[in-house]
Amino acid sequence: MSSVHIPAVAVPRPAVPSRLIVAMAAGAGFSVASIYYSQPMLGVIASGLGSDAQSTGMVPTLTQLGYALGILLLAPLGDRVDRRQLILLKSLVLAAALAGAALSGSLPTLLLASLLIGLMATVAQDVVPSAAMLAPEAERGAVVGKVMTGLLLGILLSRVASGLVAEALGWRAMFGIAAGSVVVMALILARELPHLAPTTSLRYPALLRSLAHLWRGQPQLRRAVFAQGLLAVGFSAFWSTLAVMLHDRYQLGSAVAGAFGIAGAAGALAAPLAGRWADRLGSHAVARIAIGIALLGFAMLLLDAWLPRVAIVPLLAISAVVFDFGFQAALVSHQTLVYGLAPEARSRLNALLFTGVFLGMAAGGALGAVVLAHFGWPGVATLATVSAGAALLVRMR
């Protein structure tokens, strides 16, 4: 299928202002955080709404489902319309959905709000391609890395924040605060973000069909998606089983598990470094190095059986910093790589990449739970290590 696109004017791009980079990083972080706030609050939500644990567990499930649908159905629109308008519209709807969750009087209402939160939280996947579009080619990796730092910090710190706020003020307060933060984010982006012209005139059905065309025609895209998706399996397996393991083995509560998000966030701070390295050394080389670092971090978990009990929690924290560094650096490298494949299709390329990441996350969560139940924490460590090793093999081709 031929893709009709609007050619870009070949003029040098100025450097992106620092305040705009900060605004985009915050926008990506606060929007993506919306899909994780509910996870540490499920027990409180169930008590508040008088629902059972299994039914309340559908809240994060529907949020993740909405996010997956939004990546596939809404993120490609960034190539078709002015990204600034799309970002602001989705941000306002996201704030309304979060406010609806705060005001929910029943579980069905909260479930509907959760699905809408997931759909609209994909505004993060509109912000990152916008950063790539605005940045000069020689600085694209560095700018994307800085914005991605905000996104991953939003993921990692959202659970910590929601656990603390829900304990102090209740779960409704957390959703209300989240709605307010998104409104503030939208106002800042409305002031700082320039209009971004569409890069294609394809109608919506053709736009979605072009995803398959891009997938078939870009082997580098497929390799990036497979490598990052496999890495996401190990990443998700660790984070989705950590709280259960800490509770069962060490009788540690959710606050301790949430605090591990801070350890992971330390690794996320290295994202700008990864972006600059990708600009200087090339995305392929940095992706291989990053996956190797993640593999090392996961392999450290295998030391669990040979260390004294007092050393296990520090080992987990150090491992989280190392593999999170590698995961984030690989993601920034792969984004820098795919954004350069077809500049007129960056939103669609981003949608395909993050669909692979999401599938890897979902598979890692499901496999991690099964492996933990049958083989314990050493099984989870082995799963994460093997998946990272497979990602490195894909990237070495």
N, C-alpha and C positions, 0 to 999 in steps of 0.2 A: 504494500500500500504506500502511495506517495504521501508525504506529509507536507501540507501547505503551511508555510510559516512566513512571518514578517521579518525580513532581514534587518539585522541590527546595524546601526551606523558605526562604521569603524573609526571611532575616535578614542583617544586615550582616556581612561577613567581616572578621576582624581581619587586620592586616598579617602577611605571612609572615615568620617569624623569619629573620634573616640566616644562622644556622648551618644551617637547613633548606635555604635557597637554595643555599648552598655544597655541601651534601651531595647535592642533586639535580643540580647542575651537574657535580660529580665523578662521580656515578653515570652520567649520560648520556655523559660524556666517556670514561670507562674502558670502558664497555660497547661503544660504537660503535667505539672504537679497535681492538677485537678483530678486526674484519673487514679491517683494513689492515695488521696486523703482518706478514703473510706476504709482502707485495709486494716489499720490498727484500731478502728473505732467500731468494728462489727459487733463486738460484745455489748457495747454501750447502746448502739443503735437497736439491737435486738431487744434489749431491756426496755428502751424508751418506747418502742412501737409495739411491744408485746408479741413479737414474732419469734419463731424458733431459729436456731443457728443455721440450719440447712437453707431455709428460705432467705434469711438475711444474707447468706453467702452469695446469693444471686446479684447483690448490689455491685461488687467489684467485677463479677463475671459480665454483666451487661455493660458496665463501663468499658471494659476491655473490648467487648464485641463492638460497641459503638466506635471505639477508636480504630479498630481494624476496618470497619466499613467506611469510616471517614477517610482513612488513608487511600483506600481504593477508589472511592466515589467522589470525594471532595478535593483531596490534595491536587489531582491533575488540573483542576480549574485554575491553579496559579499560572499556567501557561496561556490560558484563554482570556482572563480578565485582568484588570489592574490589581496587582497583589495587595497594594495598600488598602483598597476598598474591601477586598476579600478578608484581609486580616482584621480590619476594624469591625466589619459586620459579624464575623464569627466570634470575635472577642465579646461583643455585646450580647450575643445569644448565649455564649458560654457563661457570662456573668448571670444572665437571667436563669439559666438552668441550675447553677449553683445556689442561687437564691431560692429557687423552687425546691431544691433538696432540703435547704434549711427550714422551709416552711411546711414540708411534707407532714401530713397527719396520718398517713397510712403507708404500709410497705409498698403496695402497688404504685402509689404516687411517687415514692422515692425511687422505685425501679425505673419508671418512665423518665424521671429526671436524670438518673444515672446513665441511661442510654444516650440521652441528649448531651450530657456532659462529655461522654466519650467521643461522640461525633464532632462536637465543636472544639474539643481540646486539640484536634489536629491543626489548629492555627499554628502550633509550633512547627508543623511541617510546611507551613507557608513562609514562616519567618526565616528559616535557614536557607532555602533557595534564594530568598530576597537578598540575604547577605552575600551569597555567591554572585548574584547578578550585579550588585553594587560595587563589589571589590575589583580592583585592578587584577589582571591575571597573575601577576607576579606575587600578589599578596593574598590570593584567594584562600589558600590553605590556612594562613594565619587568622584571617577574619572569620572563616567558618569555624575554626578551632575555638576562638573566643566565644562565639555565639553558642556553640555546642557545649561549652563549659557551663553556661547558664542553664541549658536544657538538662544536662545530666545532674547538676546540682539540684534542680527542681525535682527530679525523680528521687534522688537519694535522700534529700532533706525533708521531703514532703511527709514521709512516714514519721520522722522524728517530731516535726511540728504538730501534726494532727494528733499524735499520741499525747503530747503535753497539753495541747489546748483542750482536747476532749476530756482529759482528766480534770483540768482546772475549771473549764467553763461549759463543758458539754458538747455533744457532737453537732448540734444545730449551730452553735457559735462558730465552729470550725468552717462549716460550709458558708456561713455568712461572711466571715473574714475573707475566705477565698473569693467570694463574689466581689467584695470590695477591692481586693488586690487586682483582680482582672480588670475592673473598671478603671482603676488608676493606671494600669499598664496600657489600656486602650487609649487613654487621654494622652499619655506620654508619646506613644507611637503615632498618634494623630498629629502631634506637633513636630516630631522628628523625622518620620519616615516619608521620603518623597514618593510621588506617583511613579509606578513601575508599569510601563507599557506592556500589553500582552505580546507574546512572541509567536502566536499561531492564531489562525482564523478558523481552525477546525471547529465544527459544531460538536456539542457535547457527546453524542453517540460515537462519532468518529474519533473524538479525543480519547474515549475509553478504549476503542478498538486499537488505537495506535500504541497502547501499552504492550499488546502482544507483538506488534511490529518491532518495537524497541527491544523487547526481550529476545526475539529471534535474531535481530540484526546486530546486537552488541555483545559479543562473547566476553569482553572485559566487564560488562555489567553483570553478566551471569556469574562470573568467577567471584566478583566482589560480593554479590548477594549470598552465594553459597558459603563463602569464607566467613562473612560477618554473621550469617544465620547460625552456623555451627558454633561460633564463639558465643553467641547469645544463648545457646543451649546450656553451656556450663555456667554462664553468668546467672541465668534465671534459676538453674538447679540449686545453686548456692543460696541465693537470697530467698527463695521460696521455702526452703527447708531449715534455714538457720534458726528461726525462732522456736520451731518444734524441737530441734536437736538440743538447743540450750535449755529449754524447759525440761525435757525428759532426762537429760544427762546431768545437768548441773542445777536444776530447779531455779533457773534465772528467768525473770519476768520479761514482758514485752518491752519495757523501758530499756533494758540492756540490749535486746535485739535491735531496737530502733537506733540505739547509740552507734551501732556498727555502720549506720548510714554515714556518720561523720568520718569514719575510717575510709569508706569508699569515696566520700567527697574529696578527700585529700588527693586521691588519684585523679579525680576529674579536673583538678586545677592544672594538670599537666597538658590539657587539651591544646592550649595555644602553642606550646612547644611542639606538639605533634604537627600542628598546622604549618608552623614555620619550617620544620624539617621536611614536610611534604613539598613545600615550595622549593627547597634547596636541593634535596636528595632525590626527589621523585616519589610519587605516591606508592608505587609498587614496592620499592625498597623499604619505606617506612612502614607499610602495612605488614611486611614479613617480620621486621624487627618487633613491631608492636604485638603481633600474635605470639611471637616467641616469648615476649615478656609476660603476656597473659598465661601462656602455657607454664612458665616458671611459677607464677603465682598459684595456679591451681595445683601444680605438682607439690608445692609446699604443704598442702593439706594432707598429703599422704604420710607426712611425718607424725601425724596424730598418734599412731599406735606406738611410737618409740619415745614419746616425750612424757614427762611427768604431768600430772593433772594440772598443776599450777601454771604450766607453760602453754596450755591449749588455747586459752582466750587470747593471750598476746599473739600466738601464732595465727589465729583467725584474723586478728586485726591487721597484722602485717601482710598476710596473704590478700586480704581485701584491698589494701592499698595497691599492691603490685598488680593483681589481675585487673583491677578497675582501671589503672593507668594503661595497661595494654589494651583492654577492651575499648576505652575511649579513644586512644591514639589510633587504633585500627579503624574505628568508625569514622573519625575525621579524615584519615587517609583515603578510605574508600569513598567518602562523599566528595572529596577534592577530585578523585579520579573520575567518578561518574559524571560530575558536573561539567567536566571538560569534554565528554564524549559527544554531546549534542546540546550546545548552549540554548537552543530554542525550545528544548524539552526538559529543562531542569526540574520542574515540578513533577513531571511524570517519572523521570529517572529517580528522583527522591522517593516518590511513592512506591516504586518497585523495590528500591533498596530497603525501605523501612517495612514493607510487607514481609520481606525475608527475615528481617530482624524480629518482627512481631511473631512470625511463625516459629522462629527459633526460641523466643522467650516462652511462648505457649507450650511448645514441646518440652523445653527444659523444666518448666514448672510441673507438668504432668509426669515426666519421667523421674524427676527428682523425688516426688512424693512416693512413687512406686518403689524406687530404688532404696529410699530411706526406710520404707516399711519392711523390705525383704533383706537388705544387706547392711543397713545401718549407715552411719556417717562415712565410713571408709568407702562404701559403694558410691555415695554422692561425690566424694573426692575423685574417685576413679572415673566416674561419668564426666565430670568437668574436665579432667585432664585429657581423656580420650577425645572429647569433642574439640578441645583446643588443638590437639595434635592433628586431627582431621582437617581443621581449618588451615593449619600451616601447610599441610600437604596440598590442599586446593590452591593456596596462594603461591606455592613454589612452582606450579606448572607454568 
